[in-house]
Amino acid sequence: MTDLTEERLGPERATETLELVQQIAPLLRGKPREVQSAALADLLARWLAGHLDTESTEATHRLRSELLAQHMALVVSLIQPNEQMILETIARKAH
């Protein structure tokens, strides 16, 4: 888990997030990148589809756009710390 996750969610939600990531990651590991991408895209689409305003298509669009922008900003902010964890794992295995 990255420090960014804990800063954004607090320790309890960060722990819950880490546990969920640890359950999901093995399901994706070793799959072709296009399969991983499609699976993650479908999960994201399902998450966004669940956020709607049944009285306003416009409000639904605004909400989903805002959630997607926030989500993508979070993804981008997590790339570097995750890359660092991967590189550290590779370095440990090399020794």
Buried (B, 14 or more C-beta within 10 A) or exposed (E): BBEBBBEBBEEEEBBEBBEEEEEEEEEEEEEEEEEBEEBEEEEBEEEBEEEBEEEEEEEBEEBBEEBBEEEEEEEEEBEEBEEEEEEEEEEEEEE
